[in-house]
Amino acid sequence: MGATLKSLEKNLEIPLEDFNMIGRSPDASIRLLDGGVSRQHATIRRDGALFWVSDLGSANGSFVNDVAVTTARALRHGDRVQFGTSMFIFDSQEDERPPSESNNVSTQSLHTIALPVKTVKATLLVGDLRNFTSLSAQLSAEEVAAMLREWYAQCEQVIKTRDGIIDKFIGDGVFAYWIGDDASTRAKATEAARILSHPDSSESPKRKWLRDNMNLEVHCHIGLNIGDVALGAMGRGNNTAVGEAVNVTFRIESLTRKLQVPVLAGAPFLQGWPEGLQIFQNAGIHPVKGQPEPVEVYSLIDAPTISL
């Protein structure tokens, strides 16, 4: 079953595909002729039964029920969605199914089961496409959408085949985790980080075309960490991991630009893992935004060095 965006101002109903680029650009899959909408303003992506909206660093922001979209957000039937001055109602046929249909096996498989909230030790990965905002200004909406689709698919293949769980895609970023922190789990997270950050092993056809034909480089940078997270349902049908360790992992990833390395791991990632000290080297102690104390980080030795 599908979903649509219904305009509050016009007699207009827009069916949603699995991936939708929203913007003012002529080749956006959902084109909005609104002065408050950026060329590549936002995306709506389907993952299973849910549709996730992400803002792409637009000038005027995206909003759901008058709340700014600062991270990927799952849309629910009846949500009011705003891009610039354009207002829509999200209409999901799946949310309208009568309770009696829940006995159908195929219907059950489409719905996300809410997990009880519990605290677990987790291995965390945050990835980000560097220079995405400046690069997207030089590309058409169709090219940006193609690049994001390919990168999302690569993240899913690399992370999920190594037993990782993708929590969410956040525009040009991804947040994933593994439950547990044993040596095997850390090795899997490190391998995923190495592959995603290495141009030769993770470059998609679209990114290769951009490099060869437009001399535009798109690199993925990774932050790794370990810590306690609250894991479970943070809203109807929205299972996610949250906690201070998650926030620190995002800050660790942001340090990759300052230190000009593609992969950084927090000190907890190396604690109690002697094998890790053979492939990571100390990169110092650095202050990070939102943390009262500086964090110690380690860089992946055999990751490619990229000039930023």
C-alpha positions as CSV (number, residue, x, y, z in Angstrom):
1,M,0.0,0.0,0.0
2,G,1.2,3.5,-0.7
3,A,1.1,7.0,0.7
4,T,0.4,10.5,-0.6
5,L,1.0,14.2,0.2
6,K,-2.3,16.1,0.0
7,S,-2.0,19.9,-0.5
8,L,-3.8,22.1,2.0
9,E,-4.0,24.9,-0.5
10,K,-4.7,23.2,-3.9
11,N,-6.8,20.3,-5.0
12,L,-3.6,18.3,-5.4
13,E,-2.6,14.8,-4.3
14,I,1.0,13.6,-4.8
15,P,1.7,9.9,-4.7
16,L,5.0,9.0,-3.0
17,E,7.6,6.7,-4.5
18,D,10.2,4.7,-2.6
19,F,12.5,7.7,-2.9
20,N,11.3,11.3,-3.4
21,M,13.4,14.4,-4.0
22,I,11.5,17.6,-3.0
23,G,12.6,21.0,-4.2
24,R,12.3,23.8,-6.7
25,S,14.6,22.3,-9.3
26,P,12.9,21.3,-12.6
27,D,14.0,17.7,-12.2
28,A,12.9,17.2,-8.6
29,S,10.5,14.3,-8.4
30,I,8.2,16.5,-6.3
31,R,8.7,20.0,-7.7
32,L,7.4,22.9,-5.6
33,L,7.3,26.4,-7.3
34,D,7.7,28.1,-3.9
35,G,10.2,30.9,-3.3
36,G,10.8,29.5,0.2
37,V,11.8,26.1,-1.1
38,S,15.4,25.3,-2.0
39,R,16.5,23.6,-5.2
40,Q,17.1,20.3,-3.3
41,H,15.1,20.9,-0.2
42,A,14.2,17.6,1.4
43,T,13.7,13.9,0.7
44,I,11.0,11.4,1.7
45,R,12.3,7.8,1.7
46,R,10.3,4.6,2.2
47,D,11.8,2.0,4.5
48,G,9.5,-0.9,5.0
49,A,6.1,0.4,6.1
50,L,7.4,3.8,7.1
51,F,8.2,6.9,5.1
52,W,11.0,9.1,6.5
53,V,11.4,12.8,5.8
54,S,14.9,14.4,5.9
55,D,15.8,18.0,5.4
56,L,18.8,18.6,3.1
57,G,20.1,21.7,4.7
58,S,17.5,23.9,3.1
59,A,17.5,27.6,3.7
60,N,14.1,27.7,5.3
61,G,13.8,24.3,6.8
62,S,11.3,21.5,6.7
63,F,8.6,21.0,9.4
64,V,6.3,18.3,10.6
65,N,3.4,19.5,12.8
66,D,5.2,22.8,13.2
67,V,8.4,21.1,14.5
68,A,11.6,21.6,12.6
69,V,13.0,18.4,11.0
70,T,16.6,18.2,12.3
71,T,17.0,14.5,11.9
72,A,15.2,11.9,9.9
73,R,11.6,11.6,11.1
74,A,9.0,8.9,10.4
75,L,5.8,10.3,9.1
76,R,2.4,9.2,10.5
77,H,-1.0,9.3,8.9
78,G,-2.4,12.8,9.3
79,D,0.9,14.6,9.9
80,R,1.1,18.2,8.6
81,V,4.3,18.6,6.5
82,Q,5.7,22.0,5.4
83,F,8.3,22.9,2.9
84,G,8.8,26.6,2.6
85,T,5.2,27.9,2.5
86,S,3.8,24.8,0.9
87,M,1.7,22.7,3.4
88,F,0.6,19.1,3.0
89,I,-1.1,16.3,4.9
90,F,0.6,13.0,4.9
91,D,-1.9,10.3,4.0
92,S,-0.8,6.7,4.6
93,Q,-3.2,4.0,3.6
94,E,-1.4,1.5,5.8
95,D,-2.3,3.5,8.9
96,E,-6.0,3.5,7.9
97,R,-6.3,-0.3,7.8
98,P,-9.0,-1.7,10.2
99,P,-7.8,-3.7,13.2
100,S,-9.3,-6.9,11.7
101,E,-6.7,-6.9,8.9
102,S,-3.9,-7.3,11.5
103,N,-4.5,-11.0,11.4
104,N,-3.2,-11.2,7.8
105,V,0.3,-12.4,7.8
106,S,1.5,-10.2,4.9
107,T,0.0,-7.2,6.6
108,Q,1.8,-8.0,9.9
109,S,5.1,-8.2,8.2
110,L,4.9,-4.6,7.0
111,H,4.5,-3.1,10.4
112,T,7.3,-2.2,12.7
113,I,7.0,-3.9,16.1
114,A,7.6,-1.5,19.0
115,L,10.4,-2.8,21.3
116,P,10.2,-2.1,25.0
117,V,12.7,0.6,26.0
118,K,15.8,-0.9,27.6
119,T,19.4,0.2,28.1
120,V,22.1,-1.9,26.3
121,K,25.7,-1.6,25.5
122,A,26.1,-0.8,21.8
123,T,28.7,-0.3,19.2
124,L,27.8,2.9,17.3
125,L,28.6,4.1,13.7
126,V,27.8,7.6,12.3
127,G,28.6,8.2,8.6
128,D,28.4,11.5,6.6
129,L,28.9,12.5,3.0
130,R,31.5,15.3,3.2
131,N,30.9,18.4,1.0
132,F,27.4,17.2,0.2
133,T,25.8,20.7,0.6
134,S,28.2,22.5,-1.6
135,L,28.3,19.7,-4.2
136,S,24.5,19.5,-4.3
137,A,24.4,23.1,-5.3
138,Q,26.3,22.2,-8.5
139,L,24.0,19.2,-9.3
140,S,20.5,18.7,-10.5
141,A,17.9,17.3,-8.1
142,E,17.9,14.1,-10.2
143,E,21.6,13.7,-9.8
144,V,21.5,14.3,-6.1
145,A,18.6,11.8,-5.7
146,A,20.5,9.2,-7.7
147,M,23.6,9.7,-5.6
148,L,21.7,9.4,-2.4
149,R,19.8,6.3,-3.5
150,E,23.0,4.5,-4.4
151,W,24.7,5.6,-1.2
152,Y,21.8,4.4,0.9
153,A,21.8,1.0,-0.9
154,Q,25.6,0.7,-0.3
155,C,25.2,1.5,3.4
156,E,22.5,-1.1,3.8
157,Q,24.6,-3.7,2.0
158,V,27.8,-3.0,3.9
159,I,26.3,-2.6,7.4
160,K,23.5,-5.2,7.3
161,T,25.7,-7.9,5.9
162,R,28.0,-7.4,8.9
163,D,25.0,-7.7,11.3
164,G,24.6,-4.0,11.9
165,I,21.3,-2.3,12.4
166,I,20.6,0.9,10.5
167,D,18.7,3.2,12.8
168,K,18.1,5.9,10.3
169,F,19.3,7.9,7.3
170,I,19.6,11.6,8.0
171,G,19.7,13.3,4.6
172,D,23.4,12.8,3.7
173,G,24.1,10.8,6.9
174,V,23.6,7.4,8.4
175,F,23.4,6.2,12.0
176,A,23.8,2.5,12.7
177,Y,24.6,0.3,15.7
178,W,25.4,-3.2,16.8
179,I,24.0,-4.5,20.1
180,G,27.1,-5.5,22.2
181,D,30.7,-4.5,22.3
182,D,32.7,-7.8,22.0
183,A,35.8,-7.9,19.8
184,S,34.0,-9.5,16.9
185,T,31.4,-6.7,16.9
186,R,34.1,-4.0,16.9
187,A,35.9,-5.7,14.0
188,K,32.6,-5.8,12.0
189,A,32.0,-2.1,12.7
190,T,35.6,-1.3,11.7
191,E,35.4,-3.2,8.5
192,A,32.1,-1.4,7.6
193,A,33.8,1.9,8.3
194,R,36.8,1.0,6.2
195,I,34.7,0.0,3.2
196,L,32.4,3.0,3.4
197,S,35.2,5.5,3.7
198,H,37.4,4.0,1.0
199,P,36.7,5.4,-2.5
200,D,37.9,2.3,-4.4
201,S,35.7,-0.1,-2.5
202,S,32.5,2.0,-1.9
203,E,32.3,4.3,-4.9
204,S,28.9,4.1,-6.6
205,P,28.5,4.4,-10.4
206,K,27.0,7.9,-9.9
207,R,29.8,9.1,-7.6
208,K,32.4,7.7,-10.1
209,W,30.6,9.5,-13.0
210,L,30.7,12.8,-11.0
211,R,34.4,12.3,-10.3
212,D,35.3,11.4,-13.9
213,N,33.0,13.9,-15.7
214,M,32.6,16.8,-13.3
215,N,35.7,16.5,-11.1
216,L,33.5,16.4,-8.1
217,E,34.6,14.2,-5.2
218,V,32.1,12.8,-2.6
219,H,33.7,11.1,0.4
220,C,32.1,9.3,3.4
221,H,33.6,10.0,6.8
222,I,32.9,7.8,9.8
223,G,32.7,8.1,13.6
224,L,32.8,5.0,15.8
225,N,32.1,4.7,19.5
226,I,30.8,2.4,22.2
227,G,28.4,3.2,25.0
228,D,25.1,2.7,26.8
229,V,22.0,3.5,24.7
230,A,18.3,3.5,25.4
231,L,16.9,1.2,22.7
232,G,13.2,0.8,21.9
233,A,10.1,2.6,20.7
234,M,10.4,6.4,20.8
235,G,7.0,7.0,19.3
236,R,4.4,4.9,17.5
237,G,6.2,2.4,15.3
238,N,9.6,4.2,15.6
239,N,12.3,2.1,17.1
240,T,15.6,3.9,17.7
241,A,18.6,4.2,19.9
242,V,19.2,7.3,21.9
243,G,21.6,8.5,24.6
244,E,24.7,10.5,25.3
245,A,26.9,8.0,23.6
246,V,25.0,8.5,20.4
247,N,25.5,12.3,20.7
248,V,29.2,11.9,21.3
249,T,29.5,9.6,18.2
250,F,28.0,12.3,16.0
251,R,30.6,14.8,17.5
252,I,33.4,12.3,16.9
253,E,32.4,12.1,13.2
254,S,32.4,15.9,13.0
255,L,36.1,15.9,14.1
256,T,37.1,14.1,11.0
257,R,37.1,17.4,9.1
258,K,39.2,19.1,11.6
259,L,41.8,16.3,11.8
260,Q,41.5,15.5,8.0
261,V,41.0,11.8,8.5
262,P,38.1,9.7,7.2
263,V,37.6,7.4,10.2
264,L,37.8,8.3,13.9
265,A,36.9,6.1,16.9
266,G,36.3,7.3,20.5
267,A,38.5,5.9,23.3
268,P,35.8,3.5,24.5
269,F,35.9,1.8,21.2
270,L,39.6,0.7,21.8
271,Q,39.3,0.0,25.5
272,G,39.7,-3.7,26.2
273,W,40.4,-4.5,22.5
274,P,44.2,-4.9,22.1
275,E,43.8,-6.0,18.5
276,G,42.3,-2.6,17.7
277,L,45.4,-0.8,18.8
278,Q,47.2,-2.4,15.9
279,I,44.9,-0.7,13.3
280,F,44.1,2.5,15.1
281,Q,46.5,5.2,16.2
282,N,46.0,7.9,18.8
283,A,44.8,11.2,17.3
284,G,44.8,13.3,20.5
285,I,42.2,14.8,22.9
286,H,39.9,17.4,21.5
287,P,37.0,19.5,22.7
288,V,33.7,18.8,21.0
289,K,30.5,20.8,20.9
290,G,28.0,20.1,23.6
291,Q,30.4,18.1,25.8
292,P,31.9,19.5,29.1
293,E,35.0,17.4,28.7
294,P,37.2,16.9,25.6
295,V,37.2,13.4,24.0
296,E,40.1,11.2,23.1
297,V,40.0,9.8,19.6
298,Y,41.9,7.3,17.4
299,S,42.2,7.3,13.6
300,L,42.1,4.2,11.5
301,I,45.6,3.6,10.2
302,D,44.9,2.0,6.8
303,A,42.0,4.3,5.9
304,P,42.8,6.6,2.9
305,T,44.1,10.1,3.7
306,I,41.8,12.7,2.1
307,S,42.6,16.4,1.8
308,L,39.5,18.4,2.9
